[in-house]
Amino acid sequence: QVQLVESGGGLVQAGGSLRLSCAASGSIFSTNTMGWYRQAPGNQRELVAIIIRGGNPNVADSVKGRFIISRDNGKNTVYLQMSSLKPEDTAVYYCYFNNGRFGAGVPYWGQGTQVTVSS
């Protein structure tokens, strides 16, 4: 089992910045994938960004150039630095984890954190 604890999020004006953090604990393998999804009201959950330990990040086209994903392997923590935020970025953001490469293991989810961008 893996536990995920998210922090960050909140209300920000368009053009502003926020940083999300997610710390993983529990049964963590040396190869693992961490990342972020988001879900806006009425929409399906969508991938925002993922990063495999020791690998390159993958970022959705909709946020490329504005969001940066990074991780601290010593702390088993993943970050999402969000800049130039737009109202359409408003959503609940969920931390994601699986042991192994992306999609190879059981997925674990954080509790979700609300990000609201006002125009």
N, C-alpha and C positions, 0 to 999 in steps of 0.2 A: 504494500500500500504506500501511496505517496500523498502527502498533504501539501496543499498550496495555499499560501497566504498572500493576498494582494494588498497593496496600498497605493495611494495616489488617487487621481481622478478629482472630479468636482466641476465647478462652474467657471467658465472662462469666456471672455469676449472673442469674437472672431479675430484672427490674426495672432492670438495669444499662444502660450505654450503650457504644456503639462507634462509631467513624468509619472509613469506608472512603474511600480515594482512588484515583483512576485518572487517569493522565497519558497523553495521546495525542500521538503524533508521526508525522511522515511527510507524506503528501499529504492535507492538511486543507483543505477548502473553507471559505469564509466562512460559509455556512449548513451547519450540521451538527447532528446529534442525538447526545446522550450519555445514558447511563443505566445502570440496573442490573437484572439478572435474578437469580433464584435457583433452585436445584434441590436439593430434599431427596431423600434416598434413596427410591427407588421412585416418585417423582413426576416429572412433566414439568417442564421449565424454565418458570418463570412470570415475568411482568413485575412488577418492584417499582416502578420509577419511571423516568421519562425527562424530559429537558428539552432543548428546541431552543434553540440560541444565539439570544438575544434574545426568547425566548418564555417562556410560563408552564410551570411543571412539571406533570406528570401523575403522580399517585401511586395505587397500587393501594388499593382499599378496605381490604384486610386490614392495611395499615400506616399508613393515613391518620391523622394526629394523633400518630403516634409517630416516623415517619421523615421526614426532610427532605432533599431533593435540592437541590444547588446546584452552580454551576460558576464557575470562574475562566477567563474567555475568554483572558486574556493568557497563561495557563499551559496552556491546552487541557486543563484538569483538571476532573473532576467528583467531587463528594463525596456521600457518603450518611451523614448523621448519624442514627444509630439510637438511640432512647431507649425506655424502658419495655419492654425486650426480653422476649420470651416464649419458652418452650421450642420452640414451633412455628415460631419464626423461624430455628431451626437449619437450616442449608443451606450449600451452596457458592454464593457470590455471584460473579456474573460481570459484569464491565464490558462495556458495549455501546457501539458507535459506528457511525454511518453518515453519509456526506456527504449533505447535503440534508435534507428533512423526514423525519420518522420513517417508516422502511420504504421510502423512495424509492431508497436506494442500497445498495451492497454492505454487508452487515453484517460488522463486525469484533468479535472477542471477546477479552477478557482471559483470563488463564490460570486465573482462579478463585481465590477466597480463602475458607477455611472460617470460618464463624461458628457457634459452639456456645454455646447458652444452657442452663445447668443449672438445674434446678428446686430 
